[in-house]
């Protein structure tokens, strides 16, 4: 997860690659993922501009990313439950 946090150095954009990957995702999951993308970039940018060590910033971003992942899983698991 820490490795993926490095990608939040770049501004949030909906590239063709991301649009292709999100085809099968639910609308709720897409909304949470986009909110996470915008928030985590802003957080990375603000912490690095404040002079924080980039390695520590990535750990902080990873903690927030875990929260967003948990939120998506919490929303999607009831839909996948077998009745």
N, C-alpha and C positions, 0 to 999 in steps of 0.2 A: 504494500500500500504506500510505503514511503516513496518508492520509485514512481508510482503514478502521481504523487503529489507534485512532482517536478513539472508536470504538464500544465499546472495552473500558473506558471510564469507568463503564459501567453493569454491575450484577451479571449473572451468567450466568443466563439463564432460557430455558426451552423454550417460546417463544410459539407460537401457532397458525401464525403466518407462517413461523417456522423449521421447524416440523413439516411444513408443506406443501412447503417448498423441499427438504427432505431425503428425500422419498419415494423418489426414484430412486437415492440414494446407497447404497453398500455399507455393511454393518454395521461393517467395519473403519474406513472413512472417517468414519462417524458418530462412532465411539468416539474417534478422534484429534481430530476437530473439537470434540467436547464437552470433551475433556481440555484442548485449547488454549484454549477459551472460558473455562474455570474458571481455568486457570493465568494467562492474560494479564490477566484482571480483577484477580486477586490481586496480580500483579506491578505493574500500573498503580497500584492502591490503595496498596501498600506504598511504592513510589517517591515518589508524591505526598505521602503522609503523612510521609515522611522529609524533605520540603522541596525535592525536586528540581524543576527547571523542567519544566513540563508539556510543552513542545515537545521537550525532550530525552527525557522519559519516552516520548513517542510514537515517537520514533526507536528507542529501545530495544525497545519493544513490537513495532515493525515488524520488527526483526532476528529476534526470536523467532518472530513470525508466519511469516516466510520459512522458518524451520526446520520448522515444522509443515506448511506447504504442501508443502515438499520431501518430507517424510515421507509425506504422502498420495499425492503423485504417484509416489513410489518404490514404494508398495504397489499402486497401481492400474494402472500402466503394463504390467506383465506380463500382467494380465488382458485388456488391450486389444490385445495383440500378435496379429498375424495369423500363423497357422501355415500 
